[in-house]
Amino acid sequence: MVVMNNCCCCKVRTACLIFGGFALFGSLIQVSNDAKDIYQNITMSRQDQEWNLQELYELSNMDGLNMGTTKDEIRNFLAISFYFSVTDLFLSIAIILAASFLIYGVLKENSNYLVPTMIVCPLDLFVIIICVLIHSINLGFLHPISLAMNIVLCCGVVFDIFIWLCVYSHWQQLKAEDQSDLQNKPSPQNEPDNAVSSV
């Protein structure tokens, strides 16, 4: 059963191509950003790390903001962000591959190439949820930094679900077309009988 036939003002096939293009372009940029962040974090000296920590601490507790963030919370936030950058790097590479397969599969009308996207989207969703939980535990769910990040990440959750539904719907359409072609294909057992009768 097809979940959706149309996505907003276009067919799910067109939506898959659009989402695939955006995902491919965005993930290429994200790979570059993650690689740069990881490299800077690894090569940063201990003194620069402490200076960066102190700067963020003063910024979060300056007059007008006064978030009440401790240095340990900021240190944990930076450490968590680094590990998620590593995770996001590999995930972005997976999204690049999945988006490439998605575009190829839609253009060639091959349902098998849509499967990677149907796997990567839930994986990305899982990573986002874990990120929300860990940052919320570290800073508190209502902390301004945590709240801002959670809002952005929750938008990503909605986006992932929407993409998955579009891809799954088009996958169902292609599978239904394949089954219809198989049913309409003449049976090889009937071909000799038809040949004999025609003689």
N, C-alpha and C positions, 0 to 999 in steps of 0.2 A: 504494500500500500504506500503510495507516494504521500509524503508529509506535506509538501508545498509544490504547487505548479508555478507560481509566480513569486518573485521577491520584489516587493514595492511595485515599481512600474516596469519591470522587465522579467523575462523568463529566468528560471533558476540556472539554466545553462549560461546565460549572459552574466548573471551574478557570480557564478563560479569563476568565470574568466576575469571579472573585475577584482574579486577578492584575491584570486591567485596572483594577479599582477601587483596589487598593493602589498600582499604578504611577501612576495619575492623582493620587491623594492625596499620595503621597510626592514626586512630581515638582513639584507645586504648592509644597510646603514647600521643596524644594531650590532652586527658582527664586528664592524669597524669600531664602533663605540666601546663595545665590551672588551675587545682586544686592547684598545688604548687604555682603558681603565685598569685592566689586569696588569698590563706592562708598567704603568705608572705606580701602581700599588706595590708591585714586586721590587721595582728599582728605587722606590722612595726610601731615603735614609730614616733612621730612627728619630733623628732630630726633626726632620721635616714632618714625620707622622705626628710627633708631639705638638709641633707648631700648628699643624692642621687641626688637631684635636682641640687645642686651646682656642683657636679662632672660631670653631663651630660652637664651643662652649660659651664663649663671650657673646656670639651672635644670638644664640638661643635664649640667653638670659639678660640681654640688653633691655634698657628701658623701653617700654611699649610692647615688647614681646613677652618677656618674663615667662618662658614656658616651664621653668622649674626643672630643666633637664640636668641630670648629673653627668659628670665626666665618664663614669662607668657606662651609663646608658648610651652616650654618644660613641664611646669606644666599641661597645657591642653592636651598635647600629652600623658603624663603619665595617666591622668584621663581617657582619651578616650580609651587608651590601656587596662585599668582595666575593663571598662564596656564591651569592646569587648571580653575580656577574659571570663567574665561571660556568655555573649551570645554564645561564641564559645564552652564553656563547655556543654551547653544544646544542641547545634547543633551537637557537636561531639557524644554525647550520641544517638541522633536521627540517625546519620549516622551509628553508630554501629548496631543499630536495623535494619535499612534499608538494610545495607550490609549483615547482617545475613539472613534476609528474601530473599534478592536477590540470595545469594548462594543456599539457600534451594529451592527457586522457580525454578532456572535454573536446578538443579539436579533432581527435581521432575517433571519438565516440567509443572509447574502451573503458569499461567500468572498473577494470582492475587497477588502473592508474589513479583512481580516486581514493582507493583504500588508504594509502599513506596519510593523506590529509585527515581522514576519519579517525586515524590513530593518534596523530600528532596534536590535533585540537584538544582532546581530553587530557593529553599529557601536559600541554601548556596550561590548561585549566587547573590541573592538579598543582603545578608549580606555583601558579598565582595564589591559590588558596593557602598553600603552605607559607608563602611569603607574607600574606596578610596576617596569618596566625602568629608567626614568629615576631614580626615587627610589633604587633599588638601586645604580645606578651612582654616584649622588651620595654616598650615605651608606654604602653597603656592604650586601649582602643580609642579613647577620647583625646589623646595627646594630639596637638595640632599637626605635627609632622606625620604621625601615624595615620591620623584621620585623612589628611590630604592624599597620602599614598594609597590608602585603602579605597578612596573614592575613585582614583585613577585606575587602580587594579580591578575594582568591581566593574568598571566600564569595559575593561578587557575581558572579564568573565562573560558579560552579555554579548560582546562581539564574538568571542569564541563559540558560544552556543549558537548564535545566529549563523555563523559560517558553517558550523557542523550540520545544522539543519538543511542549509542550501545544498551542501555537497552530498549529504545523505539522500536528499530528495532527487537530485539529478542521477545519483548512483542507482536509485530505485527505478528511475525512468529508463536508464540504459539497460538494466537487467531485464526489465519488462520487454523492451524492444528485442533483446537477444532471445528471450523465450518465445516471443511471437514469431521471430524469423525461423527458429527451430521447428515450431509447430507448422508453419506454412511451407517449410521445405519438403519437397516430395520424398517419400520413403524409398530407399534404394531397392527394397523388396518388390515394389510395384513396377519398377522400371522394366524388368524383363517381361512381365505380363503384358505391359503396354506395347512393348516392342513386338511380341508374338501376335498380339491382336491386330496390330497395324499391318503385319505381313499377311 
